[in-house]
Amino acid sequence: MSILRQDFIKEDPWRIFRIMSEFVDGFETMSDVKDAVSIFGSSRAKSSGKYYKLAEETAYAMAKNNYAVITGAGPGIMEAANKGAKRAGGVSIGLNILIPTMQKPNKYVTRLLEFKYFFCRKVMFAKYSKAFLVFPGGFGTLDELFEAVTLVQTKRVDPFPVILVGSEYWKGLDHWIHSTMLSNDAIEKEDLKIYSIVDTPKEILDIINKFYRK
């Protein structure tokens, strides 16, 4: 047996303990979070940009309505959301990911958890969120969006609102889903109800409140 193979066998069992510890720390730290929304979006968004400002105002409105705000703890839209939640005196949670291009948690996070494994982090977002608010972003944002939609579609979780914020940004994706995915029977018409597209904090609150009134 090669040395590399021996190292691999020795390393993997210990990796299980690291995974377990991330789940245990996450569940303990988040155990008192009852009503929260997760906010996703580009880490590259500038503080002068309209979506940064919209994310801040949205998080402020969520916190004023007694929702904790959960983000990925980084810059851009995440920073804006944590900033808005903190400004409102709410709970501002950051789930930071430890990756080679080190992401430094933003200064507006008041409760921080750090993860090595994306899948452990994703469990925390899904388990403790009443809604996913998805602002304009890149591949990471799309990953979170489609994971949430898939979980709801396949009934692996209790349904929750998945809300895309910024109709100008998302209209191309929405058109493709309708014109290509739906027309090719890759999804069902009912699946289109899983997500909504809006532009204002009020619309977001209305969707969440209406959903849970049902």
ABEGO torsion letter per residue (X at the ends): XBAAAAAAAAAAAAAAAAAAAAAAAAAAAAAABABBBBBBEBAABBAABAAAAAAAAAAAAAAAAGBBBBBAGBBEAAAAAAAAAAAAGBBBBBBBBBBABBBBBBAABABBBBBABAAAAAAAAAAABABBBBBBBBAAAAAAAAAAAAAAAAGABBBBBBBBBGAAAAAAAAAAAAAAAAAAGABBAAAAAABBBBABAAAAAAAAAAAAAX
